[in-house]
Amino acid sequence: MTKVYFKFFARNLLTFLIPMLVPLLVLGTLSTFLISQYITKEINNNNMNLLKQTKGNIELIFNELDTLNLHIVASALQFTNLKNMMTKEFPEPVDYDQLASLKNFIDSPSIGKPYIDSIYIYLNNDRKRFISSTTGGLVELNDFYDSDWYSSYQSHPLDELMWAESRPVIRPTTGQSTVQTNVITMFRRISVAADNDGIIVLNVKPDYITQSLNELDTLQGQSIFILDRDNNVIFRNHPDYKLTAEDAETIYRTDSSFFSMKINGETQVLNKLASAKYQWTFLSSVPSDSLYVIPNGLKLTTLVLLIISFAIGTMLAYWLTRKNYSNLKAIVTILDFAKSGRPLPPLPRYSKDVFGYILQNTLNHFIEHNFLKVQLSERKYLLQTLEFEALHAQINPHFLFNTLETLNWKASKLTGGPNDMTDIIENLSDILRYSLEGGSGMVSLQTEINQTLPYIAILRTRYKDKFDVSWDVDDKALKYHVLKLTFQPLIENSLYHGIKEKDSFGQIRVKARVSGARLLLSVVDNGIGVTAERLAYLRTQLESSLEQSQHIGMFNTQKRLKLTYGKPFGLTIRSKLGWGTGIYIAIPID
């Protein structure tokens, strides 16, 4: 009764809640979705514009390389002379004037541009000499404090015109001490006397770039990163905000320019913009919580309203349920009394009581239908029992007939002692005893196999050198139960309708496997098989309730399986003319 009460309460609850919650849920969801879409679009546009502005500013700084290269191209003769100077053991007096002029070419931007740390120009020479904005005259690489740039120059392929990298520079100070300075080094190949016969090295102060990033008008918590070609962070506006190598690799492999991912345990909204010129990636990272304040507020408001609506609907449903429950309880009580055979409680006395009228009709129909239902169930059970026993008993005379025919044939052929006949009679006795003992119940698969072997021995006596039976049985399947006399009629069917008509030696293969909650049995022969039309006819007859004059054992087995396990279970036939026939059974594991 309690379960009925709660079902009635749930129905009333839904009656009140659906009209209240559905519009609220739709409106809240739609509003949140539209605002989220708008904010997402604006975030993407604003962040991409910010990255484009940053990219433009940074590339403007490093365009100094292009200016230097243009000057070298315009002064090709002077730089050709510079290359010749680098190869001389000692420069001539006239070379110093020209060298001073070339030095001004790199000293001026180095002094005038606050973001430039130093500039080197190297032209390929055996003495590894170059000019630097930090020293006077020609400098030999082995005598200079900064030589790592030369290794990068040598390791990069010739077809790579420009590249950049972050590296430390260790400078000597007063005395024997040194100081380490981090710089961003830009490389650009130049051609003077030959193609790619030199390099311009521009060392930029990273603090200047970082300051420029900090001056950008960013959102709360927004971080700007610049990553080099190896996904290393070379610039950032917030030094405390870290980006791991794994995160940088994930960002690089993401095709989209606008996406979200977790960084340092917090969901970030990311925008990225690639610089093909320097092979850098400009990245914007904003915490999603600071971006989606309005949508999250709408979600919270919608949730609160849903909870309030649910509470109001629950109270109304409870009130209505209590109001109508007394009538419902009276009806259910009377139905229970009638079902248990106890005297019925008195009916309502009010002539206008609608529930009283419903109750009278319900009781009449219930008593009539309940009584008829019991009668029909008893009759159906009796019919099933009789039909099952009749089908089971029908197998025994059919088998006995075939066995006696075998005995008669063998008796007419025997001229000597009774050894073969004795074996047949002994096997026949075992089979009859197994068939008649224990009714028509279930036996283990092991027992069914053991009791099938004498029958096969009898068949081998008659059809000597005509067939063989092989068994492929999973050990796990032996403990499960099957119908008694399951294999005998199927093996008999394979022999008489398949192998007997075949000129060559026949093979019958019996297989048993456990698959999930089912036991799978099969009897397959390599007999003559049947045509597709005949196979279709046999399958139709298997589902028919008509008596059969052929394949009696197989049809009876099918009916016994369906009576025992229900309609979904039974046997299936597969056959191909000239190849053989297979009978497959799937039954539930007991």
N, C-alpha and C positions, 0 to 999 in steps of 0.2 A: 504493500500500500504506500509505503514511503517513496518507492521508486515512481509510482504513478503520480504522486503528489509533486515530485520534483519535475517530472515531464510536463505536467500541467503548468507549473510555475515557469519553466523555461519557455513554453509557448507564449504565455502572457508577457514574459520579459522581452521576447523578440518582437512582439506586437507593438510594444512601446518604444523599444530602442531603435529599431530600424528607421522609422520616420525621423527620429531625432539625430541619430548618429550619421546616417548616410549623407545628408546635405552638409553637415559640419565637416565630415571627413573629406568629402569631395572638394569643398571650398578651401579647406586648409591645405590639402595636398596640392591642389592646382595653384593656389597663391604661392606656396613655398617653391613649387617647381618653376613658375614663371619668374619669380624674383631671383632664384638661384641661377636660372639661365641668363638673365640680364646681367647679374653681377659677374658671372663667369665670363661673359663676353667683354664687359668693361675691363675686368682685371686683365684679360688676355691682351686687349688693345693697349691699355696703359703701360703694362709691363713691357710689351714688345716695343712701344715707342721709347720707353726709358732705355732699353737695351740698345736700340738703334742710335739713340743720342750718345750713350756711353761708347759704343763701337766707333762712332764718328769722331768723338773727341780723342780716343786712344789712337786711332789710325792717323789722325791729324798730327799727333805728337811724333809718331814714328815715320811720318812722311819726310822727315829730315833726311832719311836714307835716300829717298828719291832725289832730293835737292842736291845732296852730295854727289850722287851718281851723275846727275845732269852736268854738274860742274866738271867732273872728271872727263865726261864725254867732250865737253866744250874745250877742255884744256888737255886734249889727248897728247900733244907734243910735250908739254911740261911733265906729264906723268910718265911718258915714255923715258924722258931724261931721268926722272926719279927712279925708275926701275934700273936704269943703267948705273946710277949712283950707288944703289943698293948692292950691286955686284962688285964694285971697286973695293980694293983693300983699304985705301984712304981716299976720301973725296978731295977733289981739287979745289983751290980757293974760289973759283967761279961757281962751283956747285953750291957753296954755302949761301950765296945770295938767292939762288933759285929755291933752295931748300927752305929758307926763311919765308919766302912767298907762299910755298905750298903749306908750310906749317900754319900760316895765318888762315888758310882755307879751312882747317879743322879746329883751330883754337878759337876762332870767332864764335861759331855756334856753341861750342862747349862752355865758353864764358858767358855768352849772352842768353842762353836758354837754361833756366834753373833746373829743368828736369834732366839735363844731360850730365852724366857723370864723367864720361871720357869718350874719345873717338880714336880708333886706330885705322890706319890704311896699310894694308900689306899687299905687295906685288911679289909674285913667286920669284924667289932668288935662293941660291945655294947657301948664302950666309944667314938666311932667315932674319933679315932686317926689315923693319917697318917704322913708320912714324906714328907718334902718339901725342895727343893733346896734353898729356900730363908731364911730358919731358921735352927737352930740346934736342934737335938733331935726330940722326938715325939711331934706332935702338935695336940691339940684337936680342932675339927671343930668350936665349939662355941667361942673359943678364937682367931681364925684366921680371918684376914680381908677379905679373899676370901673364901666364902662358897657356892656361887651360883653353882659351878660345881657339888656339891653333889646332888642338886635337879635334874640336868640334868641326872646324873648317875642313880638316883632312878626312874626317869620317863621313861627311855628308856627300851624297852623290852629286855629280857635276850638273845634272839637269835640274837640281833644286836651286832655284834662284834666290829665294829668301826664306829665312826661318828665324825662330826666336827661342830662347831658353832662359830659365832662371838659374843663376849660379853665384857662388860666393867668390869674393876677391879678397885675398889677404895682402894688406899694404903694410909696408914698414913704417914705423913712426920714429920718434926720437930714441936714441940709444939702440938697443937690440930688440925692443918690443915690436909687436905687430898688432894690427886691428883688422877684423874681418868685416867686410861690407858686402851686403847682398845687392846684386844688380840684375836687371833684365837686359840681356844682350840680344841685339838685333843684328843679324848677318845679312849682307847683300853682296852677291858676286858681281865683279866688275870685269870689263874687258878693255885692256889698254893696247898692248902690242899683239895680243892674241886673245882668243875666246877664253873666258873664265880664267884669266891669269892673275886674279887678285881678289881681295875681299875688303869690304868696309865693315868695321865692327863698331856698333853704336851701343854704349853702355848707358842705361837709363836708371835713374833713382826710383826704386819702387815706392818710396814714401810719398813722392809727389803724385803718383797715380792713385795711391790709396787715399790721399787727401782729396783728390778730385772726386773719387767715388763717394767719400763721406759728405761732400757738399751737394750731392744729388738729392732731389726732393723725393724721398722714398716713403712707403707706408710704414706703419708701426711694425717693428720686427722684421722688416724686409732686408734681405742680405743680397749683395751683388758680388758675384765671383767672376774671375777671368781665368780660364783653364788653358794650359798649353796643349800642344799636340799629343803629349803623353798623359793627358788628363790630370796633370798636377796643377794645384791652385797657385797661381803666381800673383794675383791681386785679390783682395777682398776688402769690403768696407767695414766689416766687423771682425776684428782679429780673434775675438773669443769664440766665434761661431766656426766650428770645425766641419770639414767635409772629408769623410774617409775615402780611401782609394776604391773600396767596393761601391760606395755610393756614386762616386765620379764615373766609374766604369758603367754602372747601370744607367746613369743619365746619358752617357755618350751613346749607348746602344739603343736608347729609346728613340724611335723615329719621329714621334710627335714633338712639336715645338711647345706644346702646352699640355701638362699632365700633372698628376699628383703622385707622391710617394712618401714613405716614412723615412725621416732623417733624424738620427739621435732620439728615436722613440716618439717623434712628433710628426704628424701629417703636414707636409709642405706642398704648396701649389707652386709649380716650377714653370718658368719660361726659359727657353734657350735660343741663342742666335749664333750661327757659325760665321767666322771670318775666314774666307777662303784665302785671303792675301797672306795672313800670318799663321793660318791653321790654328786659330784660337777659338774657344767657345765662351760666349758671354752668357752668364746664367743669373737669373733672378729667382729667389726663394722667399716665399711669404707663408707664415703659419696660416693654415686654413681657418683656425678659430678666429683670427682677427679679420678675415675676409668675409666670413659667413655669419656675422653677428645677427643681421636682420633675419635671414632664413632660419637660423637656429632659434631665434626668439619666436618666430611664427610657429615653428614646430612645437616649442614648449607651450605656447598659448593654445594651440590645437589640442595637445595632449591634456592640458588642464580642463579644457571645455569638454573633451570626451569623457574624462573621469567624472565631472559634475553631471553630465547627461546620463552617464551610466548609473550613478547613484540615484538620480531622480527616477529613472526608468525602473530601477530595482525596487524602490519603495512603492511605486504605483502597481507594479506587477505583484508584489507581495500582498498589497491590500486587495486587489482583485482576486487573487488566488484564495485567500482566506474567505472571501465573500462567497465564492462558488464551490469551495472544497467540500462543504457539508453535503451538498446535493450529490457531488461526484462520489463521495465516500459512501453514501446510502446506496447508490447504484452498484458500486463494486462489491459492497458487503452482501447484497442480495444475490449477485452473480456467484460469489464464493459459496454461499449457503446452498444454492441450487446445484453447483458442481459437486459438492461434498455429500449431498443427499440429506442434509439437515433441513428441518422445517424452515420455511421462508419467513422472514420478518414481515410484519403487517405493512400493507401498501399505504401510500399517502391518501388521506381522506378528502383532500381538496379536489373538487371536481374540475377546477381550472388549473390544476397543477400540471404544467407541461412535462416536467420530469417524471411525474407519475404515469402519464400516458406513454412516454418513451420507455419507462421501466417495464410496463405490462407487455408491450410488444417485444422488447428485448428478451424478457424471460421466456416467452412462448417460443421465439425462434431459437433461443439458446438450448432449451430442453429438447426440442425436436431435432435440431441439428446435431447436438451432442450425442443423442441416442443413436441416430442414423450413422454418425461417424464411427461409433464404437462397433456397430454391426458390420459396416463396410470394412473396417480394419481387421476384424476377426475373420471375415470371409476371405479377404485378400491373403492373409497369413496362411489360412488353411489351403487355399488354392496353390500358393507358392510351395508349401511343404509337399503337397501331393505331386505337383509337377516335378519338383526336384527329385523326389524319390523314384518317380516313374522314369525320368530320364536316366538316373543313375543305374536303375535296374535294367534298363534297355541295353546297356553296354555289355552286361554279362552274357546274355544269350547270344548276342552278335559275336562276341569273342569266342564263346564256346563252340559256335558253329564253325568258325574258321579253324579252331584247334582240332576239332573232330575231323574236319576235312583233311588236315595235315596228317593226322594219325591214320586215316583210311588210305591215303596215298602211300604213306611209308610202309604200312602193312602189306600192301600189294607188291612192294619192291623188295622187301626183306626175304632173304632165302636162308639166312643163317640164324645165329643166336639172337636173343631179345635185348641186347645191350642198348641199342639206339632207342628202341621203343620204351625201355625202362626209363631212360633219361627223359623222354618226352612226357611220360606219365608223371614222373616225379616233379618236373617243372610245372606241369599243368595243375598238379595238386597244390603246389605253393601259390600259384596265381589265384586259383579258386578260393583258397583259404584267405588270402589277402583281400580278395574282392568282397567276400561275404562277412568277414569279421569287422566289427567296429562300426557298422552302419555306413553312411555315406559322408563321414566327416572329413576332417583335415588330418594330414600327416606331414611329418617333416620331409624336406626335400631329400634328405639322405635316405629315409625309408622308401620314398617313392622311386628313387633310383635303384635301390637294392631289389625292390619287387618288380622292377621293369626288366631286369637282366634275365630272369627265367623265360620271360616271354620272348625276348630276343633270341635266346638259345633255341626255343622251339622253331622260330622262323628260320634260323640258320640251318636247322636239320632239313627243312623242306627245300630251302633255296640255298643249298650249299654252293660256295664259291660265287654267289650272286651279289652279295652286298656285305658291307661292314658298318658297324656303328661306333663312332668315336664320341667321347665325352670331354667337354671343356667346362668344368664347373668351378666357380670361385669357392674357396673353402668357407668364406664368410657367409655364403648363401645356404649352406647345408642345414643350418639350424632353423631356418624359416619354414613356415608351413605352406603347403599347397593342397589343392584338391586331390583326393585319391583318384587313381587312374587318369592322371593328366597326360603322361607320356605315351602310354600304350596305344590309345586310339590314333595319336598323331604319328607315331612310328609306323603303325599299320597302314595309315593313309599314305605315307611316303613310299612304302614298299609296294602296295597293291596298285596305286595310281601313278607311280612315278618310275620306280626302279624295275618293277616286274616287266614293264613293256620295253625296257631298254636292252639292247644287245650286249653291251659291255658291262663291266663290273660297276656296281653302284656304291655310293658312300652316303651315309646318313650322319649328320653332325648335330649333337645335342649340346646346347650351351646354356649356362645359367650365370647371371651376374646380378650384383646389387648396385642400383643407381639411385642415390638419394633415398627417398622413402618408398621405392618400388623395387620389386623383384622382376627381372627380365629373363624370360625363358624363350628358347627358340629351337625348332627342329627343322633343319635344312637338308635337302637332298639334292643330288645332281642327276635326278631322273629326267624324264622326257619333257617335264614342264607342261604348261597349257598356253593356249593362245590368249591374246588380250581380251577377246570377246568372252571366252570361257571364264577367264579370271574375273571379269566384271560381273558375270552371271553368278559365280560362286560368292562373291562379296555381297551381292544383293540377297542371295538366299541365306547367308549368315545372319542378316538382320531380320529375316522373315520368321514368323512363328509356325509356318507350315511344316508338316512332316516331310522328311527327305528319304528317298530310296537309295541314294548314293552318298558316299562320304558320311555315313551315319555317325561314326565315332567322332569326326571333327565337328559336325553340327551339334551333337549332344554335348561335347566339351564346351562349345561356345555358349550353349544355353545354361549349363551348370555354372560357368564363370560369371555370366551376367546375373543369375539368380543369387549367387553367393556374394559378389562384390559390387553389383549395381551396373547400370547401363554404361557408365564411362569406361568400364573395363571389359576385356574380352580378348579374342585372338584376331590377328591380322594376317592376311595371305599376300605373299608376293611371289610371282612366278614369271618365267620367261621361257617360251617354247625352245626346246633344245638345250636349255641350260639347267633347269631344275626348279624346285619350289621350296619356299621357306614359310614356316608358320611361326608367328611371333606373339608372345603373350606378355602383357604387363599387368601385374597385380600389386596391390598395396602390401607393404610388409606388416605382418601381424606383430 
